[in-house]
Protein backbone atom coordinates (compact mmCIF):
# COMPACT_ATOMS: atom_id res chain seq x y z
CA UNK A 1 0.00 0.00 0.00
CA UNK A 2 1.32 3.46 -0.86
CA UNK A 3 0.59 6.54 1.21
CA UNK A 4 -0.36 9.78 -0.56
CA UNK A 5 3.13 11.17 -0.16
CA UNK A 6 4.61 8.03 -1.75
CA UNK A 7 5.69 6.47 1.55
CA UNK A 8 5.35 2.68 1.69
CA UNK A 9 3.07 1.50 4.48
CA UNK A 10 3.74 -1.98 5.84
CA UNK A 11 1.81 -4.11 8.32
CA UNK A 12 4.90 -4.03 10.55
CA UNK A 13 4.19 -0.30 11.08
CA UNK A 14 0.99 -1.27 12.90
CA UNK A 15 1.74 -4.62 14.56
CA UNK A 16 4.77 -5.82 16.48
CA UNK A 17 6.30 -9.15 15.55
CA UNK A 18 7.28 -10.79 18.84
CA UNK A 19 10.12 -13.35 18.97
CA UNK A 20 9.89 -16.25 21.42
CA UNK A 21 11.37 -19.65 22.18
CA UNK A 22 8.70 -22.38 21.96
CA UNK A 23 8.61 -24.69 24.99
CA UNK A 24 8.89 -28.27 23.77
CA UNK A 25 7.91 -31.13 26.10
CA UNK A 26 8.00 -34.95 26.07
CA UNK A 27 11.01 -35.18 23.74
CA UNK A 28 13.09 -37.48 25.94
CA UNK A 29 16.80 -37.28 25.10
CA UNK A 30 16.45 -35.00 22.05
CA UNK A 31 18.40 -31.78 21.80
CA UNK A 32 17.61 -28.88 19.51
CA UNK A 33 20.08 -26.86 17.46
CA UNK A 34 17.36 -24.37 16.54
CA UNK A 35 14.15 -23.60 18.42
CA UNK A 36 12.64 -20.26 17.53
CA UNK A 37 9.33 -18.62 16.85
CA UNK A 38 7.64 -15.33 16.08
CA UNK A 39 4.04 -14.23 16.38
CA UNK A 40 1.80 -11.27 15.63
CA UNK A 41 -1.44 -10.84 17.54
CA UNK A 42 -4.31 -8.95 15.92
CA UNK A 43 -7.30 -9.00 18.26
CA UNK A 44 -8.16 -12.66 18.90
CA UNK A 45 -6.16 -13.90 15.90
CA UNK A 46 -2.52 -14.96 16.21
CA UNK A 47 -0.24 -15.53 13.23
CA UNK A 48 2.81 -17.58 14.16
CA UNK A 49 5.89 -19.14 12.59
CA UNK A 50 7.84 -21.83 14.48
CA UNK A 51 11.13 -23.34 13.29
CA UNK A 52 12.72 -26.30 15.11
CA UNK A 53 15.77 -28.38 14.19
CA UNK A 54 16.55 -31.55 16.17
CA UNK A 55 20.22 -31.99 17.13
CA UNK A 56 20.24 -35.42 18.78
CA UNK A 57 17.67 -38.19 18.50
CA UNK A 58 14.81 -38.21 21.01
CA UNK A 59 13.31 -40.99 23.09
CA UNK A 60 10.09 -41.95 24.83
CA UNK A 61 6.53 -42.79 23.90
CA UNK A 62 4.76 -39.63 25.11
CA UNK A 63 3.33 -37.21 22.55
CA UNK A 64 5.55 -34.20 21.93
CA UNK A 65 3.86 -30.87 22.71
CA UNK A 66 4.75 -27.28 21.86
CA UNK A 67 3.81 -24.35 24.06
CA UNK A 68 3.26 -20.80 22.88
CA UNK A 69 3.88 -17.81 25.16
CA UNK A 70 1.25 -17.25 27.88
CA UNK A 71 0.27 -13.94 26.23
CA UNK A 72 -1.26 -15.83 23.28
CA UNK A 73 -3.20 -18.79 24.74
CA UNK A 74 -5.15 -21.09 22.43
CA UNK A 75 -8.93 -20.75 22.44
CA UNK A 76 -10.43 -24.11 23.45
CA UNK A 77 -13.97 -23.41 22.20
CA UNK A 78 -13.24 -25.83 19.32
CA UNK A 79 -10.35 -27.87 17.97
CA UNK A 80 -7.75 -25.89 16.09
CA UNK A 81 -4.79 -26.76 13.93
CA UNK A 82 -1.73 -25.13 12.43
CA UNK A 83 -0.19 -26.52 9.22
CA UNK A 84 3.24 -28.11 9.64
CA UNK A 85 5.97 -29.45 7.38
CA UNK A 86 8.80 -31.72 8.44
CA UNK A 87 11.95 -33.05 6.83
CA UNK A 88 13.42 -36.23 8.26
CA UNK A 89 10.74 -37.22 10.77
CA UNK A 90 9.93 -40.79 11.74
CA UNK A 91 12.28 -43.19 9.91
CA UNK A 92 12.42 -41.25 6.66
CA UNK A 93 14.48 -38.53 5.07
CA UNK A 94 11.55 -37.28 2.99
CA UNK A 95 9.21 -34.37 3.51
CA UNK A 96 6.22 -34.96 5.77
CA UNK A 97 3.13 -32.79 6.11
CA UNK A 98 0.82 -32.48 9.05
CA UNK A 99 -0.28 -30.09 11.75
CA UNK A 100 -0.18 -29.01 15.35
CA UNK A 101 -3.50 -29.80 17.03
CA UNK A 102 -5.24 -28.32 20.07
CA UNK A 103 -8.07 -30.15 21.82
CA UNK A 104 -11.05 -28.60 23.59
CA UNK A 105 -9.98 -30.58 26.67
CA UNK A 106 -6.50 -29.01 26.63
CA UNK A 107 -5.47 -25.86 28.42
CA UNK A 108 -3.52 -22.65 28.01
CA UNK A 109 -1.05 -22.11 25.21
CA UNK A 110 -0.06 -25.74 24.62
CA UNK A 111 -0.45 -27.44 21.25
CA UNK A 112 -1.53 -30.91 22.40
CA UNK A 113 -0.14 -32.94 19.49
CA UNK A 114 2.16 -32.77 16.52
CA UNK A 115 0.69 -34.98 13.81
CA UNK A 116 2.63 -35.85 10.66
CA UNK A 117 2.11 -38.21 7.74
CA UNK A 118 4.04 -41.42 8.31
CA UNK A 119 5.14 -41.81 4.66
CA UNK A 120 3.90 -45.41 4.67
CA UNK A 121 1.80 -44.89 1.57
CA UNK A 122 -1.46 -44.50 3.47
CA UNK A 123 -0.87 -40.78 4.22
CA UNK A 124 -2.22 -41.43 7.72
CA UNK A 125 -1.43 -38.81 10.33
CA UNK A 126 0.44 -40.10 13.38
CA UNK A 127 1.21 -38.44 16.69
CA UNK A 128 4.88 -37.52 17.04
CA UNK A 129 6.52 -39.00 20.15
CA UNK A 130 9.97 -38.34 21.53
CA UNK A 131 11.28 -41.47 19.78
CA UNK A 132 10.16 -40.06 16.40
CA UNK A 133 12.53 -37.10 16.67
CA UNK A 134 15.54 -37.84 14.45
CA UNK A 135 18.85 -36.00 14.37
CA UNK A 136 18.61 -33.33 11.68
CA UNK A 137 14.80 -33.36 11.59
CA UNK A 138 13.35 -29.96 10.69
CA UNK A 139 9.86 -28.89 11.75
CA UNK A 140 8.30 -25.74 10.27
CA UNK A 141 4.91 -24.50 11.43
CA UNK A 142 3.10 -21.43 10.13
CA UNK A 143 -0.48 -20.32 10.36
CA UNK A 144 -3.21 -18.45 12.19
CA UNK A 145 -5.15 -19.59 15.25
CA UNK A 146 -7.75 -18.11 17.55
CA UNK A 147 -6.72 -16.90 20.99
CA UNK A 148 -8.75 -15.18 23.71
C-alpha positions as CSV (number, residue, x, y, z in Angstrom):
1,X,0.0,0.0,0.0
2,X,1.3,3.5,-0.9
3,X,0.6,6.5,1.2
4,X,-0.4,9.8,-0.6
5,X,3.1,11.2,-0.2
6,X,4.6,8.0,-1.8
7,X,5.7,6.5,1.5
8,X,5.4,2.7,1.7
9,X,3.1,1.5,4.5
10,X,3.7,-2.0,5.8
11,X,1.8,-4.1,8.3
12,X,4.9,-4.0,10.5
13,X,4.2,-0.3,11.1
14,X,1.0,-1.3,12.9
15,X,1.7,-4.6,14.6
16,X,4.8,-5.8,16.5
17,X,6.3,-9.1,15.6
18,X,7.3,-10.8,18.8
19,X,10.1,-13.3,19.0
20,X,9.9,-16.2,21.4
21,X,11.4,-19.6,22.2
22,X,8.7,-22.4,22.0
23,X,8.6,-24.7,25.0
24,X,8.9,-28.3,23.8
25,X,7.9,-31.1,26.1
26,X,8.0,-35.0,26.1
27,X,11.0,-35.2,23.7
28,X,13.1,-37.5,25.9
29,X,16.8,-37.3,25.1
30,X,16.4,-35.0,22.1
31,X,18.4,-31.8,21.8
32,X,17.6,-28.9,19.5
33,X,20.1,-26.9,17.5
34,X,17.4,-24.4,16.5
35,X,14.2,-23.6,18.4
36,X,12.6,-20.3,17.5
37,X,9.3,-18.6,16.9
38,X,7.6,-15.3,16.1
39,X,4.0,-14.2,16.4
40,X,1.8,-11.3,15.6
41,X,-1.4,-10.8,17.5
42,X,-4.3,-8.9,15.9
43,X,-7.3,-9.0,18.3
44,X,-8.2,-12.7,18.9
45,X,-6.2,-13.9,15.9
46,X,-2.5,-15.0,16.2
47,X,-0.2,-15.5,13.2
48,X,2.8,-17.6,14.2
49,X,5.9,-19.1,12.6
50,X,7.8,-21.8,14.5
51,X,11.1,-23.3,13.3
52,X,12.7,-26.3,15.1
53,X,15.8,-28.4,14.2
54,X,16.6,-31.5,16.2
55,X,20.2,-32.0,17.1
56,X,20.2,-35.4,18.8
57,X,17.7,-38.2,18.5
58,X,14.8,-38.2,21.0
59,X,13.3,-41.0,23.1
60,X,10.1,-41.9,24.8
61,X,6.5,-42.8,23.9
62,X,4.8,-39.6,25.1
63,X,3.3,-37.2,22.6
64,X,5.5,-34.2,21.9
65,X,3.9,-30.9,22.7
66,X,4.8,-27.3,21.9
67,X,3.8,-24.4,24.1
68,X,3.3,-20.8,22.9
69,X,3.9,-17.8,25.2
70,X,1.2,-17.2,27.9
71,X,0.3,-13.9,26.2
72,X,-1.3,-15.8,23.3
73,X,-3.2,-18.8,24.7
74,X,-5.1,-21.1,22.4
75,X,-8.9,-20.8,22.4
76,X,-10.4,-24.1,23.4
77,X,-14.0,-23.4,22.2
78,X,-13.2,-25.8,19.3
79,X,-10.4,-27.9,18.0
80,X,-7.7,-25.9,16.1
81,X,-4.8,-26.8,13.9
82,X,-1.7,-25.1,12.4
83,X,-0.2,-26.5,9.2
84,X,3.2,-28.1,9.6
85,X,6.0,-29.5,7.4
86,X,8.8,-31.7,8.4
87,X,11.9,-33.1,6.8
88,X,13.4,-36.2,8.3
89,X,10.7,-37.2,10.8
90,X,9.9,-40.8,11.7
91,X,12.3,-43.2,9.9
92,X,12.4,-41.3,6.7
93,X,14.5,-38.5,5.1
94,X,11.6,-37.3,3.0
95,X,9.2,-34.4,3.5
96,X,6.2,-35.0,5.8
97,X,3.1,-32.8,6.1
98,X,0.8,-32.5,9.1
99,X,-0.3,-30.1,11.7
100,X,-0.2,-29.0,15.3
101,X,-3.5,-29.8,17.0
102,X,-5.2,-28.3,20.1
103,X,-8.1,-30.1,21.8
104,X,-11.1,-28.6,23.6
105,X,-10.0,-30.6,26.7
106,X,-6.5,-29.0,26.6
107,X,-5.5,-25.9,28.4
108,X,-3.5,-22.6,28.0
109,X,-1.0,-22.1,25.2
110,X,-0.1,-25.7,24.6
111,X,-0.5,-27.4,21.3
112,X,-1.5,-30.9,22.4
113,X,-0.1,-32.9,19.5
114,X,2.2,-32.8,16.5
115,X,0.7,-35.0,13.8
116,X,2.6,-35.9,10.7
117,X,2.1,-38.2,7.7
118,X,4.0,-41.4,8.3
119,X,5.1,-41.8,4.7
120,X,3.9,-45.4,4.7
121,X,1.8,-44.9,1.6
122,X,-1.5,-44.5,3.5
123,X,-0.9,-40.8,4.2
124,X,-2.2,-41.4,7.7
125,X,-1.4,-38.8,10.3
126,X,0.4,-40.1,13.4
127,X,1.2,-38.4,16.7
128,X,4.9,-37.5,17.0
129,X,6.5,-39.0,20.1
130,X,10.0,-38.3,21.5
131,X,11.3,-41.5,19.8
132,X,10.2,-40.1,16.4
133,X,12.5,-37.1,16.7
134,X,15.5,-37.8,14.5
135,X,18.8,-36.0,14.4
136,X,18.6,-33.3,11.7
137,X,14.8,-33.4,11.6
138,X,13.3,-30.0,10.7
139,X,9.9,-28.9,11.7
140,X,8.3,-25.7,10.3
141,X,4.9,-24.5,11.4
142,X,3.1,-21.4,10.1
143,X,-0.5,-20.3,10.4
144,X,-3.2,-18.4,12.2
145,X,-5.1,-19.6,15.2
146,X,-7.7,-18.1,17.6
147,X,-6.7,-16.9,21.0
148,X,-8.7,-15.2,23.7
